[in-house]
Structure formats: structure tokens, C-alpha cells
Amino acid sequence: MVKLLLITLGIVAVAVLLLSMKLLLKGDTRGPMTHIGASKAMRERGIHCVESMDAIERHQRANRPHAKERTEN
């Protein structure tokens, strides 16, 4: 049982080491930029991240003229 646990921990350690090789060798702690807004192609198409698009829509909705309510005399 202990032998199986040690083999499993060894495999996991090797996997983590292999997955982090670029980070360990390059020393770049920031990692890749994965936000949609950081992509030049997406910006050219007018596609933004969800938070930005939501803020734009809320701003447009707030500035839209509202329908007048009918009042009964």
C-alpha cells in the first residue's frame, strides 16, 4: 500500500514538474494573457470581455430615453 502511494506521488511530482518547465526555465511569473480584451483580433471585431460589454450595455440603457407613462385624468 505504501509502495503504491509513493509511486503515485512520484508520478504526480513528475507531471507537475513537466507542466511547470516553461515557468521554471523562463522565470516569467505572469503567464499568458487569456482575456478576450487582450486579443487584437477580438478588439478589431468589436468583441470585448463580458464585464466590459455589460458595462457598455448598462451605460447605453441608462442613457436611452424612457417611454412616458400615461396618467389618467
Buried (B, 14 or more C-beta within 10 A) or exposed (E): EEEEEEEEEEEEEEEEEEEEEEEEEEEEEEEEEEEBBEBEEBEEEEEBBEEEBEEEEEEEEEEEEEEEEEEEE
